[in-house]
């Protein structure tokens, strides 16, 4: 990821917009990353990966029954001591 000072970014915004088409551009202020400029395509890709939060009312009775019937695989028992 390319890092650029805020002042430099302001003076050459077009250049950094072009660079953001191929790689993220982190804009720093006082030595800390404040914002990151990414391409619109990358933003849309990330938005598609967003997770949805569902409530119980979003599930059908069949969905709930299927969830209740699930069981952890036998290999997961190796992690039981971590629960104690």
C-alpha positions as CSV (number, residue, x, y, z in Angstrom):
1,X,0.0,0.0,0.0
2,X,1.3,3.4,-1.0
3,X,1.5,6.0,1.8
4,X,1.3,9.7,1.1
5,X,1.3,12.8,3.3
6,X,-2.0,14.7,3.4
7,X,-0.5,17.9,1.9
8,X,1.2,15.9,-0.9
9,X,-2.1,14.2,-1.6
10,X,-3.9,17.6,-1.8
11,X,-1.4,19.0,-4.2
12,X,-1.5,16.0,-6.5
13,X,-4.9,14.4,-6.0
14,X,-5.3,13.4,-9.7
15,X,-2.0,11.5,-9.6
16,X,-3.1,9.6,-6.5
17,X,-6.5,8.9,-7.8
18,X,-4.9,7.2,-10.8
19,X,-2.6,5.2,-8.6
20,X,-5.6,4.1,-6.5
21,X,-6.9,2.3,-9.6
22,X,-4.2,-0.3,-9.1
23,X,-3.3,-0.1,-5.4
24,X,-4.7,1.4,-2.2
25,X,-3.3,4.8,-1.3
26,X,-3.1,5.6,2.4
27,X,-3.3,9.3,3.3
28,X,-1.3,10.1,6.4
29,X,-1.6,13.0,8.8
30,X,0.8,13.6,11.7
31,X,2.4,10.2,10.9
32,X,-0.8,8.2,11.2
33,X,-2.9,6.7,8.4
34,X,-6.2,8.6,8.3
35,X,-7.9,7.5,5.1
36,X,-7.4,5.0,2.3
37,X,-8.3,5.7,-1.3
38,X,-9.3,2.7,-3.3
39,X,-10.8,2.2,-6.8
40,X,-14.5,2.1,-7.2
41,X,-14.2,-1.5,-8.5
42,X,-12.4,-2.5,-5.3
43,X,-15.0,-0.7,-3.2
44,X,-17.9,-2.6,-4.9
45,X,-16.1,-5.9,-4.5
46,X,-15.7,-5.3,-0.8
47,X,-19.4,-4.2,-0.5
48,X,-20.5,-7.4,-2.1
49,X,-18.6,-9.3,0.6
50,X,-20.5,-7.5,3.4
51,X,-22.2,-9.7,5.8
52,X,-25.9,-9.4,6.5
53,X,-27.3,-9.4,10.0
54,X,-30.4,-11.5,10.3
55,X,-32.9,-11.8,13.1
56,X,-34.8,-14.9,14.0
57,X,-37.9,-13.7,12.2
58,X,-35.8,-13.8,8.9
59,X,-35.6,-17.6,9.2
60,X,-38.3,-20.1,8.2
61,X,-39.2,-23.0,10.4
62,X,-37.3,-25.3,8.1
63,X,-34.2,-23.1,8.4
64,X,-34.4,-23.2,12.2
65,X,-35.0,-27.0,12.2
66,X,-31.9,-27.4,10.0
67,X,-29.8,-25.3,12.3
68,X,-31.0,-27.2,15.4
69,X,-30.1,-30.5,13.7
70,X,-26.5,-29.6,12.9
71,X,-23.7,-31.1,14.9
72,X,-20.0,-30.3,15.1
73,X,-17.7,-32.7,13.5
74,X,-15.8,-35.2,15.7
75,X,-12.5,-33.5,15.1
76,X,-13.8,-30.4,16.9
77,X,-13.8,-32.3,20.2
78,X,-10.0,-31.7,20.3
79,X,-10.9,-28.1,21.2
80,X,-13.2,-28.9,24.1
81,X,-10.5,-28.2,26.8
82,X,-10.4,-24.6,25.5
83,X,-14.0,-24.1,26.6
84,X,-13.2,-24.9,30.3
